[in-house]
C-alpha cells in the first residue's frame, strides 16, 4: 500500500502489516505525522497533523482524505 504525504507529497510505502491498521505513520523527509486508517489493504482515512514541534506537540490543524 502506498500513501502520499499530505504535507510534502513523498510516497510512503507500507507493507502488509498495515493492511488492517489505525494509527500514526511518520513521513521521514518532512517529519509530518499521518494518521491513517486501513481495512483489508485499502486506505479509508488519511489525516495530517503536521510536523512535530521541538516540544513534541503535534499541530492541531488537520487536512483529511476519505476513501471509499
Secondary structure as GFF3:
##gff-version 3
##sequence-region A 1 68
A	DSSP	beta_strand	2	4	.	.	.	ID=ss1
A	DSSP	beta_strand	11	13	.	.	.	ID=ss2
A	DSSP	three_ten_helix	16	18	.	.	.	ID=ss3
A	DSSP	beta_strand	21	26	.	.	.	ID=ss4
A	DSSP	beta_strand	32	39	.	.	.	ID=ss5
A	DSSP	beta_strand	42	51	.	.	.	ID=ss6
A	DSSP	beta_strand	63	66	.	.	.	ID=ss7
###
